[in-house]
């Protein structure tokens, strides 16, 4: 890996606080005004990071305004309804790669649910229809199962975490890093799931667990926008382990989750070592 691929994009720490409610209101205020921020937790302290350097003058002005009189700050952006500020908030939290992959997943879901489930599955599952063997003359099939989802709940869950984790990674380390994680985690997760259960599976969950593993390792005990709250670490690992039990009445691609987590964590380890030498 070249150093330029792992260098974090410039980030500015705007403020820190131990008051969770205060930081939540301030984050909401910033996002509603189009300023891309994220909050990380370290040793019981919350740090707010500015993700786009060119927004620093606006961010500092809004922060000063908020500190002067937080009670007087409106909860919403100026008039115009909820759609515009909601879209502005979403776009401030992600980059082009995050957006394009989310769009591709939604397009595949539309084809599944409104056109032909059978035809869409036939085109995108890991092996050609009627075969249980890999066909390397159709290499896209190694990845495309990640775009398939079997229910609306499955789709919404994965899109949310893709946007939350993928957007954060893209804004912090750039689109090339996110593409690397998408392909490596997606393909490795699909291959292990195919090997253990056969070709009938799908979902972005393996990639999501790869992004989680990357952030967990790269941001561990660091002041970084990629640091994850401990509660999220517990939830994601707990959900992974729960999938291997018979408690859930859901057919989960557990091996894809596990391989995604491992591959993402290994990439995170490489990035962290190259960047900081494990500090």
C-alpha positions in Angstrom: 0.0 0.0 0.0 1.2 3.4 -0.8 1.3 6.0 1.9 -1.1 8.3 0.0 -3.7 5.6 0.0 -3.8 5.4 3.8 -3.3 9.0 4.7 -6.4 10.4 6.4 -8.0 13.4 4.7 -7.7 16.6 6.8 -10.1 16.6 9.7 -10.6 19.2 12.3 -11.8 18.5 15.8 -14.4 21.2 16.5 -15.2 20.5 20.1 -15.2 17.9 22.9 -17.7 17.2 25.7 -18.8 14.5 28.1 -22.4 15.7 27.8 -24.1 13.2 25.4 -27.3 15.1 25.0 -25.4 18.4 24.2 -23.3 16.7 21.5 -26.3 15.0 20.0 -28.1 18.4 19.7 -25.0 20.1 18.3 -24.5 17.3 15.8 -28.1 17.6 14.7 -27.7 21.4 14.4 -24.6 21.1 12.3 -26.0 18.4 9.9 -29.2 20.3 9.5 -27.2 23.3 8.3 -25.2 21.2 5.8 -22.0 20.8 7.8 -20.5 17.3 7.6 -19.5 16.2 11.1 -19.2 13.0 12.9 -18.8 12.2 16.6 -16.4 9.6 18.1 -16.0 8.4 21.7 -12.8 7.9 23.6 -12.3 7.3 27.3 -15.7 8.6 28.1 -15.2 11.8 26.1 -17.1 12.7 22.9 -15.2 14.5 20.1 -16.9 16.2 17.2 -14.9 16.1 13.9 -15.4 18.2 10.8 -15.1 15.9 7.8 -14.8 18.5 5.0 -12.0 21.0 5.5 -13.5 23.7 3.3 -16.5 24.0 5.6 -14.3 25.1 8.6 -15.4 28.8 8.5 -19.1 27.9 8.5 -18.6 25.2 11.1 -16.7 27.6 13.4 -19.4 30.3 13.0 -22.2 27.8 13.7 -20.4 26.4 16.7 -19.8 29.9 18.2 -23.5 30.7 17.6 -24.6 27.5 19.3 -22.3 28.0 22.3 -23.5 31.5 22.8 -27.1 30.4 23.2 -27.9 26.7 22.5 -31.5 27.1 23.7 -32.2 29.7 21.1 -31.0 27.5 18.2 -33.8 26.1 16.0 -34.1 22.3 15.8 -34.6 22.6 12.0 -33.1 24.4 9.1 -35.1 27.4 7.7 -38.5 26.8 6.1 -38.9 24.5 3.1 -40.1 21.3 4.7 -38.2 18.3 5.9 -37.1 16.8 2.6 -34.4 19.3 1.7 -32.6 19.3 5.1 -32.9 15.5 5.3 -31.3 15.1 1.9 -28.6 17.7 2.8 -27.9 15.7 6.0 -27.6 12.4 4.1 -25.3 13.8 1.4 -23.1 15.4 4.0 -22.4 12.0 5.5 -21.2 10.2 2.4 -19.3 10.5 -0.8 -19.7 9.4 -4.4 -18.8 5.8 -3.9 -21.1 5.4 -1.0 -24.0 6.9 -3.0 -23.4 4.9 -6.1 -23.2 1.5 -4.3 -26.4 2.4 -2.4 -28.1 3.3 -5.7 -27.0 0.0 -7.2 -28.4 -2.0 -4.3 -31.7 -0.2 -4.5 -31.8 -0.7 -8.3 -31.3 -4.4 -7.9 -34.0 -4.5 -5.2 -36.4 -2.8 -7.5 -35.6 -5.4 -10.2 -36.2 -8.2 -7.7 -39.4 -7.0 -6.3 -41.1 -5.2 -9.2 -39.7 -7.0 -12.3 -38.6 -10.6 -11.9 -37.1 -12.2 -8.8 -36.0 -15.3 -10.7 -34.3 -13.4 -13.6 -32.5 -11.1 -11.2 -31.3 -13.9 -9.0 -30.2 -15.8 -12.1 -28.1 -12.9 -13.3 -26.4 -12.1 -10.0 -26.0 -15.2 -7.8 -22.5 -16.5 -7.5 -22.9 -19.4 -9.9 -24.8 -19.5 -13.2 -28.4 -20.9 -13.0 -28.5 -24.7 -12.9 -24.8 -24.9 -11.8 -23.3 -25.2 -8.4 -19.7 -24.5 -9.7 -18.0 -21.1 -10.1 -17.7 -19.8 -13.6 -14.6 -17.6 -14.0 -15.7 -16.5 -17.4 -18.4 -14.5 -15.5 -16.2 -12.9 -12.8 -18.8 -10.3 -11.7 -20.7 -13.1 -10.0 -17.9 -13.3 -7.3 -19.2 -9.9 -6.1 -22.8 -9.4 -7.3 -24.5 -11.6 -4.6 -23.7 -8.6 -2.3 -26.3 -6.6 -4.2 -29.1 -9.1 -3.7 -31.5 -8.8 -0.7 -34.3 -11.2 0.1 -36.6 -8.9 2.2 -37.2 -5.2 2.7 -35.9 -5.5 6.3 -32.7 -7.0 5.1 -32.3 -4.3 2.5 -33.0 -1.4 4.9 -30.7 -2.8 7.6 -27.8 -3.1 5.2 -28.3 0.2 3.4 -28.3 2.0 6.8 -25.0 0.4 8.0 -23.4 0.8 4.5 -24.2 4.6 4.6 -23.1 5.0 8.2 -19.8 3.1 8.0 -19.0 3.4 4.3 -19.7 7.1 4.2 -17.5 7.7 7.3 -14.7 5.7 5.7 -15.0 7.5 2.3 -15.0 11.0 3.8 -12.0 10.1 6.1 -9.8 8.0 3.9 -11.2 8.5 0.4 -13.2 6.6 -2.2 -10.3 4.2 -3.2 -10.2 2.8 0.3 -13.9 2.2 0.3 -13.8 0.5 -3.1 -10.9 -1.7 -1.9 -13.0 -2.8 1.2 -16.1 -3.3 -0.9 -14.4 -5.7 -3.3 -12.1 -7.6 -1.0 -14.7 -8.0 1.8 -17.6 -8.7 -0.6 -15.7 -11.3 -2.7 -14.1 -13.1 0.2 -17.4 -13.2 2.1 -19.3 -14.5 -0.9 -16.7 -17.2 -1.6 -16.8 -18.6 2.0 -20.6 -18.5 2.1 -20.7 -20.4 -1.3 -18.2 -23.0 -0.1 -20.2 -23.7 3.1 -23.8 -23.4 2.0 -24.0 -23.3 -1.8 -25.0 -20.5 -4.2 -28.4 -19.4 -2.9 -27.5 -16.4 -0.7 -27.2 -12.7 -1.0 -26.8 -9.4 0.9 -24.4 -6.6 1.7 -24.0 -7.9 5.2 -20.5 -9.4 4.6 -19.3 -6.0 3.3 -21.0 -4.2 6.2 -19.1 -6.5 8.6 -15.9 -5.8 6.7 -16.4 -2.0 7.1 -17.1 -2.6 10.8 -14.0 -4.7 11.2 -11.9 -2.1 9.4 -13.2 0.7 11.6 -12.9 -1.3 14.8 -9.2 -2.0 14.2 -8.2 1.2 12.5 -10.0 3.5 15.1 -9.3 1.4 18.2 -8.1 3.7 21.1 -7.3 6.5 18.6 -8.8 10.0 18.2 -10.2 9.4 14.8 -13.5 9.9 13.0 -13.5 6.1 12.4 -13.5 5.3 16.2 -16.7 3.4 17.0 -18.7 3.6 20.2 -18.3 0.6 22.5 -22.0 -0.1 22.4 -21.8 -0.6 18.6 -18.9 -3.0 19.0 -20.9 -5.1 21.4 -24.0 -5.1 19.3 -22.2 -6.1 16.0 -20.2 -8.9 17.6 -23.2 -10.1 19.6 -25.4 -10.2 16.4 -22.7 -12.2 14.7 -22.5 -14.7 17.5 -26.3 -14.9 17.8 -26.5 -15.8 14.1 -24.6 -19.0 14.8 -27.2 -20.1 17.4 -30.7 -21.4 16.8 -32.3 -18.5 18.7 -33.1 -16.5 15.6 -35.8 -17.6 13.2 -33.9 -15.9 10.4 -31.7 -17.6 7.8 -28.5 -15.5 8.0 -25.3 -15.7 5.9 -23.2 -16.2 9.0 -20.1 -17.3 7.3 -20.2 -14.2 5.0 -20.5 -12.0 8.1 -17.5 -13.8 9.7 -15.3 -13.6 6.6 -16.2 -10.0 5.9 -15.3 -9.1 9.5 -11.9 -10.9 9.2 -11.0 -9.4 5.9 -12.0 -5.9 6.9 -10.1 -6.2 10.2 -7.0 -7.4 8.3 -7.1 -4.4 5.9 -7.6 -2.1 8.9 -4.6 -3.7 10.6 -2.5 -3.0 7.5 -3.7 0.6 7.2 -3.1 1.3 10.8 0.4 -0.2 10.8 1.3 1.7 7.7 -0.1 4.9 9.1 0.8 4.8 12.8 2.8 1.6 13.5 0.0 0.3 15.7 -0.1 3.4 17.8 
